[in-house]
Amino acid sequence: MSVDNPFAGHQLVSPTLSFETAAQVLADRYGRTGPLKSLGSHQDQNFLADCPDGRFVLKISNPGFTRVGLEAQNAAMLHLAVKDIDFRVPVPLPDVNGDLIGQIDDQGRTFDVRLVTFLDGSPLSEFEYLAPIVLQRHGALAAQAAQALADFSHEGLDRVLQWDCRRAGEVVDALVDHVADAERRTQIRGETDRAMSALNAVDSSLRLGVVHADATDVNVVVTVGPDGRPIPDGLIDFGDMLNTWIVSDVAVAAVSLVVHDLDRPVHVVSEIAKGFHSAYPLTKAEAGALWPMVIARAAACCVSSEQQALMEPHNDYAQESRESDWRIWDAIRSIPWPLAQAVIQNHLGLLGWATPDTSSWVPVVQLPADASILDQSVTGDSTPTRREFAVGRYGEGRLNESNQSSVTTGAEIFAPAGTPVVAPASGRVIRAGDKAVHLAIGDVGVVLCGLAPSVQAGTSVQQGDLLGHMVELESTGPLLVQLVTTTEVMPPHFADSSTGWHLLAIDPSPLLDTDVVDSRSTPEELIGRRDAVLATAQEHYYDDPPRIERGTRHFLFDSDGRRYLDMVNNVTILGHSHPAVHDAVERQLRLINTNSRFNYGAMVDLAEQISALLPEPLDTVFLVSTGSEANEVALRLVRAATAAKDIVAVKSAYHGWTTATDEISTSIADNPAAVANRPEWIHVIDSPNPYRGAHRGDAAAKYASEAISELDAIADSGRQIAAFVAEPVYGNAGGMLLPEGYLHAIYEKVRGLGGLCVSDEVQVGYGRLGHHFWGFEQQGVTPDVVTMAKCTGNGIPVGAVVTTRAIADALQDAEGSFFSSMGGSPVGAAAGLAVLETMRREGLQQNAATVGDHMKRRLEELMSRHPMIGTVHGMGLYLGIELVQHPETLEPASHQALAICDRMLELGVVVQPTSDHMNVLKVKPPLCIDIHSADHFVDALDRTLSEGW
Ligand SMILES: Cc1ncc(COP(=O)(O)O)c(C=O)c1O
């Protein structure tokens, strides 16, 4: 057995060759020249050599390592290089004598030297945030390496190594005295002892094999995928390879990656384990051993880096490693073991509790038969009573203002003070006091919080024994009743559903002899039901969407009570569940709701108010339900008024889903065949995109002249134009402002050719632009027909088409009467009136100008730090953040945009891409959004673009 790097007091000082010496070695030994760069290393010295025939790493080994160990590394790299693996490894190259390992002398010391190929790409350590898919891929890479090394053997692997997880206890014993802080010393020692005894107890169930044993974030190299996420696909530094517990490879990788998400160490470990498990299935024992192994590994890292930092006080790398190792330690140590173990096992599908036998248990509180089960969920409205018996449910999400979900981990009992609480079965009191009793019943824990205990810790209780009495609700809240699969922890009252507490705090119904579970479908179950029953074409946001069940102002809440900032909801212009709309609709529903053929006030009032918002001669209104319907009416109007059929539309536009509006919609994001399948009566002119189109910047003026030539050509071909239809600010392109004078020139030409002009204000109109109520005002034109919907009812279907009396009459003359059953119904009209009144009262258009200007300024500031933001389109609260691969090529960052939206969702922000390339983040929140939330959005985007996604 060789002894590499014996840790007990042996000091390892890295080699310190000068660049000149290293260059000489490269030239003399390997016949190569090229600039050298130092690469950080814990104990060796590595130089990156940029040579004419490629890039190489010149490795000067620490004299503490044996030659046979280096031979084993070389053999392993060559072994992997010929295996069928989907990741890259470096290979050692012979020197001028044909040797893979040479020796050099420097300052009186002798070092082994090697040259290996360099893997292009960055180490994973350079990426801050790592998405679950990246963590899984990292784990899968380690697993593949372990699999490919299964048939590899070398005498150099059978060695004592400081980094062998099996020896973490010995390492801590030997080095813990280097830790200056006494409290930390005690903590490290205690936790390591506990971890090692847990591991030794299952040692015989942990499989052994040859593993890389150092697949840390600095030793895994990545290429960047099309979505901008790193793909771990290269493994370097085989210096710690040995025959040990196979699962230790997961622990080693996981401990190094925790630094990327210090708030969620268990998430990091479980995602890496999942990736490993997918390629190299772990056993239940290995999954259970992983967390103690993570603790032991983290402890060994801390004490080793303390030693290294003391030995090399001027080595920045050593000092930084020490800091980082302690941060990782603190993060890992803060998680209760049973919780971490349950999350990991559950994530691998290996969690299996023996369900406690509660068949003979008695209820902890005798509930009367008429005790109500409350609904305090996100959608519920039960208010707990003071003196009557009632039960709050387990697993119920509760509204809260944070970015975390808040789900009950037990049942809550509301009952009069003095109500007795008894033991459900015979057991032992673990803890009593501070208004709580913690009982152990066999292996199971029962936690009761919110009572005056009448038992003492350490005593035994029999079934039915009094544990205490309930106290006044005001002083403690309800009695919380938890059933826990372990006696080791007392779960918090509420927990985020991702933390795993609900794996430990299980359904407490047996403690009350009543079903107390909130059994609504989880988001995953709901989307499964949705996929089964709804057409796939009826799309939804996100691959794994949260279950959004509530909203208020510019916030959304999911069923677990987590709050999201809503940056996409232009339908709810006033904000979600605005009481003004609610009250108006409720009142109207109580009075009458009918079709629009009756004579009632709301319809007329709304039509009058909308018409008053438009310039002369736009004074005649049709009320409809949706934007598609509004545009459909507009098409019929212009055709009736001109007796022509042809429509000119702008490329990449969207005007609705109905047959005719779909035909004039050319957005390939919605329909890839949109342009190719146009009927002959549609003429599509170029999108006047001043950012990425044919004419950019000042040259964008050419779009209008080109369009005019095309209009002439259409007319010359003998076709009669009925209308030109366009959004006045290009919402579908992300709020892109049209070139100055564009609509003016085109409207004039169209009218000159006998056509009419339709302004689709469905997305951008109605005050959203802040500085203008209507989009056409921004262009200084007056259309012949204006369409609006979406926001007009704050979500209640009501829309409108406004035109001149003459055009409206033309429809009647040509086609008779018009009737849309729901268009302008009493309820729709009442909602529409409430929207206009509230917009005025709350100054929402002004708010759109103030907050929109602020947000645009801040987003433009981000551009200087994030070249990925190519431009910020729009005005007011219709903005578009255009993401590009490169500021010069402007190649759209489409895949990245979607991945960025996923990360923003994790950060609690709902935002989505739009445009033909789906690379523009559309920012169109409810108009009530405030500066604070606008800043929160910009900060979250800044963070995402800085840390990765
Ligand atoms: C500009 C524009 N016009 C029309 C429509 C169609 O509106 P609706 O979905 O209400 O039918 C949309 C919808 O996104 C739109 O963005």
The ligand as a Tripos MOL2 file, in Angstrom:
@<TRIPOS>MOLECULE
LIG
   16    16     1     0     0
SMALL
NO_CHARGES

@<TRIPOS>ATOM
      1 C1        -52.6730   43.0650  -30.5640 C.3       1 LIG1
      2 C2        -53.7120   42.0280  -30.2800 C.ar      1 LIG1
      3 N1        -54.8590   42.0350  -30.9530 N.ar      1 LIG1
      4 C3        -55.8140   41.1100  -30.6970 C.ar      1 LIG1
      5 C4        -55.6510   40.1320  -29.7860 C.ar      1 LIG1
      6 C5        -56.7060   39.0990  -29.5470 C.3       1 LIG1
      7 O1        -57.3550   39.3170  -28.3310 O.3       1 LIG1
      8 P1        -58.1950   38.1550  -27.6240 P.3       1 LIG1
      9 O2        -57.2170   37.1500  -27.0960 O.co2     1 LIG1
     10 O3        -58.9420   38.8700  -26.5270 O.co2     1 LIG1
     11 O4        -59.1200   37.5670  -28.6120 O.co2     1 LIG1
     12 C6        -54.4580   40.0960  -29.0700 C.ar      1 LIG1
     13 C7        -54.2480   39.0400  -28.0530 C.2       1 LIG1
     14 O5        -53.1720   38.7660  -27.5910 O.2       1 LIG1
     15 C8        -53.4660   41.0600  -29.3220 C.ar      1 LIG1
     16 O6        -52.3140   41.0470  -28.6610 O.3       1 LIG1
@<TRIPOS>BOND
     1     1     2 1
     2     2     3 ar
     3     2    15 ar
     4     3     4 ar
     5     4     5 ar
     6     5     6 1
     7     5    12 ar
     8     6     7 1
     9     7     8 1
    10     8     9 2
    11     8    10 1
    12     8    11 1
    13    12    13 1
    14    12    15 ar
    15    13    14 2
    16    15    16 1
@<TRIPOS>SUBSTRUCTURE
     1 LIG1         1 GROUP 0 **** ****
